[in-house]
Amino acid sequence: MVIDAHLAYCSGCDRKVRVIVDPRVAAAGREPTAEDLVCLEHGDTCTGELCPLFDVPSEEMKNRYSDLIERARERMGGV
């Protein structure tokens, strides 16, 4: 699995946060879109209904993060 990680400034947290491009993008051999971005620190200090970094509902970012974690657990044998 290829992890494309970056730091990005989040105005909601007022600091840089870790962000990745969904690993399925590299596996598919395509360019990432806005829907492929996941904030790894989502929920730590998020207070609004909208992710200020990617301009998506907080619930959507939460789902992206949860999906990423679930796929990682599956790859590790269900740990």
Residue frames as qw, qx, qy, qz and C-alpha x, y, z in Angstrom:
[[0.000, 0.891, 0.455, 0.000, 0.00, 0.00, 0.00],
 [0.414, 0.293, 0.004, 0.862, 1.40, 3.39, -1.03],
 [0.230, -0.802, -0.441, 0.330, 0.78, 6.24, 1.43],
 [0.329, 0.512, 0.150, 0.779, 0.91, 9.72, -0.07],
 [0.410, -0.713, -0.450, 0.348, 1.13, 11.88, 3.09],
 [0.258, 0.555, 0.050, 0.789, 1.31, 15.66, 3.39],
 [0.206, -0.455, -0.505, 0.704, 1.02, 18.44, 5.94],
 [0.031, 0.584, 0.441, 0.681, -1.65, 21.07, 5.37],
 [0.004, -0.037, 0.411, -0.911, -2.66, 24.11, 7.39],
 [0.226, -0.574, -0.769, -0.166, -6.11, 23.80, 8.95],
 [0.080, -0.458, 0.082, -0.881, -7.74, 27.06, 9.96],
 [0.721, -0.512, -0.281, -0.372, -10.09, 25.18, 12.31],
 [0.859, -0.333, -0.221, 0.320, -7.17, 23.77, 14.31],
 [0.010, 0.977, -0.209, 0.032, -4.88, 26.74, 13.63],
 [0.431, -0.570, 0.672, 0.194, -2.00, 24.37, 12.89],
 [0.436, 0.387, -0.708, -0.398, -0.67, 21.95, 10.32],
 [0.807, -0.081, 0.468, -0.350, -2.41, 18.56, 10.21],
 [0.243, -0.234, 0.879, 0.337, -1.48, 15.28, 8.55],
 [0.697, 0.449, 0.092, -0.551, -3.39, 14.57, 5.35],
 [0.391, -0.182, 0.834, 0.345, -3.20, 11.63, 2.97],
 [0.554, 0.267, -0.423, -0.665, -4.42, 10.74, -0.46],
 [0.888, -0.057, 0.316, -0.329, -6.54, 7.58, -0.28],
 [0.360, -0.415, 0.785, 0.286, -4.20, 4.66, -1.14],
 [0.652, 0.418, 0.632, -0.015, -6.75, 3.32, -3.64],
 [0.359, 0.884, -0.074, -0.290, -5.80, 6.21, -5.93],
 [0.051, -0.653, 0.717, 0.240, -2.26, 4.93, -6.45],
 [0.502, 0.009, 0.865, 0.007, -3.52, 1.38, -6.82],
 [0.568, 0.660, 0.470, -0.139, -5.89, 2.55, -9.55],
 [0.541, 0.016, 0.365, 0.758, -3.12, 4.53, -11.25],
 [0.118, 0.783, 0.432, 0.432, -5.11, 7.76, -11.43],
 [0.148, 0.363, -0.225, 0.892, -4.80, 11.33, -10.28],
 [0.147, -0.406, -0.756, 0.493, -6.46, 12.16, -6.95],
 [0.142, -0.635, -0.377, -0.659, -9.60, 14.25, -6.71],
 [0.246, -0.480, 0.344, -0.768, -10.92, 16.21, -3.72],
 [0.866, -0.269, -0.064, -0.417, -12.95, 13.14, -2.71],
 [0.877, 0.128, -0.403, 0.230, -9.72, 11.15, -2.29],
 [0.200, 0.515, -0.467, 0.690, -8.26, 13.34, 0.48],
 [0.710, -0.533, -0.459, -0.023, -8.42, 12.27, 4.13],
 [0.100, -0.742, 0.394, -0.533, -7.45, 14.29, 7.18],
 [0.648, -0.022, -0.725, 0.232, -5.75, 11.93, 9.64],
 [0.161, -0.047, -0.572, 0.803, -6.45, 14.28, 12.52],
 [0.389, -0.392, -0.396, -0.734, -10.14, 14.68, 11.88],
 [0.675, -0.551, -0.459, -0.170, -12.08, 14.92, 15.07],
 [0.579, -0.095, -0.436, 0.683, -9.18, 15.92, 17.33],
 [0.096, -0.378, -0.293, 0.873, -10.23, 19.54, 17.53],
 [0.077, -0.296, -0.601, -0.739, -12.92, 19.80, 14.87],
 [0.107, 0.321, 0.610, -0.717, -15.87, 21.78, 16.15],
 [0.408, 0.350, -0.097, -0.838, -17.85, 22.79, 13.08],
 [0.790, 0.314, 0.461, -0.255, -20.17, 21.03, 10.69],
 [0.708, 0.702, -0.065, 0.039, -17.81, 21.64, 7.80],
 [0.799, -0.224, 0.141, 0.539, -14.19, 20.55, 7.44],
 [0.081, 0.928, -0.065, -0.357, -12.40, 23.87, 6.80],
 [0.359, -0.465, 0.661, 0.467, -9.52, 22.15, 5.07],
 [0.179, 0.062, 0.857, 0.478, -11.47, 20.32, 2.36],
 [0.389, 0.102, -0.042, -0.915, -14.83, 22.12, 2.52],
 [0.518, -0.159, -0.778, -0.318, -16.83, 18.93, 3.09],
 [0.677, -0.577, -0.050, -0.455, -19.29, 18.08, 5.86],
 [0.228, -0.576, 0.727, -0.297, -17.51, 16.84, 8.99],
 [0.838, -0.015, 0.463, -0.287, -19.56, 13.63, 8.86],
 [0.826, 0.550, -0.123, -0.029, -18.19, 12.89, 5.37],
 [0.248, 0.696, -0.621, 0.261, -14.60, 13.35, 6.54],
 [0.559, -0.362, 0.645, -0.375, -15.35, 11.12, 9.53],
 [0.921, 0.230, 0.242, -0.200, -16.63, 8.44, 7.13],
 [0.630, 0.676, -0.370, 0.098, -13.54, 8.73, 4.91],
 [0.072, -0.618, 0.701, -0.349, -11.29, 8.31, 7.94],
 [0.737, -0.157, 0.547, -0.365, -13.31, 5.37, 9.29],
 [0.897, 0.426, -0.002, -0.122, -13.21, 3.65, 5.89],
 [0.407, 0.708, -0.540, 0.205, -9.44, 4.13, 5.72],
 [0.333, -0.477, 0.714, -0.390, -8.96, 2.64, 9.21],
 [0.866, 0.060, 0.376, -0.324, -11.23, -0.32, 8.44],
 [0.814, 0.543, -0.203, -0.005, -9.34, -1.15, 5.24],
 [0.157, 0.673, -0.657, 0.301, -6.03, -0.92, 7.12],
 [0.591, -0.303, 0.637, -0.392, -7.31, -3.34, 9.77],
 [0.923, 0.283, 0.146, -0.215, -8.44, -5.76, 7.08],
 [0.605, 0.660, -0.427, 0.127, -5.00, -5.65, 5.48],
 [0.051, -0.556, 0.725, -0.404, -3.46, -6.43, 8.84],
 [0.378, -0.058, -0.924, -0.010, -5.62, -9.52, 9.25],
 [0.497, -0.619, -0.492, -0.356, -8.49, -8.06, 11.22],
 [0.465, -0.095, -0.528, 0.704, -6.41, -6.75, 14.11]]
